Amino acid sequence: MLSNTLTEIDLHKLNRESARRLVIKSVKKSHSRKISCIKFITEKDNHNRNSNGERGVLHRAFPSWVLGTEIEHLVQDYESYNGYYLVYVNLDYLMRVLVDSNDWS
């Protein structure tokens, strides 16, 4: 169930560090705007595969960015596709923190 429409962000022309920072910023912003799914484009038309058929740098590095401690609590899940990732934002995170922090006794 999507709360808002899918957001799409093209990373494929960025260097690794710029792409990483944009992923972190985008996940945080999507969480605050209650956007539950983000499409991050890491490659265009399979042109970023090397001569051995391996994926490009951004596509390979992407999982470590969404599993990093800065945003891992905001990422419910992610899926890898041909040239892009779908990231599902954990919109329940803030509510769970608020509920857990209340003293119910």
C-alpha positions as CSV (number, residue, x, y, z in Angstrom):
1,M,0.0,0.0,0.0
2,L,1.6,3.3,-1.1
3,S,0.8,6.4,0.9
4,N,2.0,8.7,-1.9
5,T,3.1,8.3,-5.4
6,L,6.4,6.7,-6.2
7,T,9.4,9.1,-6.3
8,E,12.1,8.5,-8.9
9,I,15.7,9.7,-8.5
10,D,18.3,9.3,-11.1
11,L,21.8,8.7,-9.7
12,H,23.6,7.3,-12.7
13,K,25.5,10.5,-13.7
14,L,26.7,11.2,-10.1
15,N,29.9,10.1,-8.6
16,R,29.8,7.6,-5.8
17,E,29.9,10.0,-2.8
18,S,27.4,12.5,-4.3
19,A,25.0,9.6,-5.0
20,R,25.4,8.2,-1.5
21,R,24.6,11.6,0.0
22,L,21.5,12.0,-2.3
23,V,20.2,8.6,-1.3
24,I,20.4,9.4,2.4
25,K,18.8,12.8,1.9
26,S,16.1,11.4,-0.3
27,V,15.1,8.6,2.1
28,K,14.9,11.1,5.0
29,K,12.9,13.5,3.0
30,S,10.6,10.8,1.7
31,H,10.0,9.6,5.2
32,S,9.1,13.1,6.4
33,R,6.7,13.5,3.4
34,K,5.2,10.1,3.9
35,I,6.3,8.8,0.5
36,S,6.6,5.0,0.9
37,C,8.5,4.0,-2.2
38,I,11.5,5.5,-4.0
39,K,13.0,4.4,-7.3
40,F,16.7,5.0,-7.5
41,I,18.1,4.7,-11.0
42,T,21.8,3.5,-10.8
43,E,22.4,2.6,-14.4
44,K,21.1,3.5,-17.8
45,D,20.3,0.8,-20.4
46,N,23.0,-1.6,-19.0
47,H,25.8,0.7,-20.3
48,N,27.4,0.6,-16.9
49,R,28.4,-3.1,-17.0
50,N,32.1,-3.7,-17.5
51,S,33.7,-6.1,-19.9
52,N,33.1,-9.0,-17.4
53,G,29.4,-8.2,-17.2
54,E,29.6,-6.8,-13.7
55,R,27.3,-4.0,-12.5
56,G,28.5,-0.5,-12.2
57,V,29.9,1.1,-9.0
58,L,26.7,2.8,-7.9
59,H,24.6,-0.3,-8.4
60,R,27.0,-2.4,-6.4
61,A,27.5,0.2,-3.6
62,F,23.8,0.9,-3.2
63,P,22.9,-1.8,-0.6
64,S,25.5,-0.5,1.8
65,W,24.0,3.0,1.7
66,V,20.5,1.9,2.5
67,L,21.7,-0.5,5.2
68,G,24.0,2.1,6.7
69,T,23.3,3.2,10.3
70,E,22.2,6.7,9.2
71,I,19.0,5.6,7.5
72,E,18.6,1.8,8.1
73,H,15.8,2.5,10.6
74,L,13.9,4.4,7.8
75,V,14.3,1.6,5.2
76,Q,11.7,-1.2,5.5
77,D,13.1,-3.1,2.5
78,Y,14.7,-2.7,-0.9
79,E,14.7,-4.6,-4.2
80,S,17.3,-4.7,-6.9
81,Y,16.2,-4.6,-10.5
82,N,18.0,-4.2,-13.9
83,G,19.6,-0.7,-13.5
84,Y,17.6,0.5,-10.5
85,Y,16.5,-0.2,-6.9
86,L,13.1,0.2,-5.3
87,V,13.4,1.4,-1.7
88,Y,10.4,0.9,0.6
89,V,10.4,3.6,3.3
90,N,9.4,2.6,6.9
91,L,6.6,5.0,7.5
92,D,5.8,3.3,10.8
93,Y,9.2,4.1,12.3
94,L,8.2,7.4,14.0
95,M,5.0,6.0,15.3
96,R,6.8,3.0,16.8
97,V,9.4,5.2,18.5
98,L,6.7,7.4,20.0
99,V,4.7,4.4,21.3
100,D,7.8,2.7,22.7
101,S,8.9,5.9,24.5
102,N,5.6,6.5,26.3
103,D,5.4,5.3,29.8
104,W,2.2,3.2,29.9
105,S,2.5,2.1,33.5
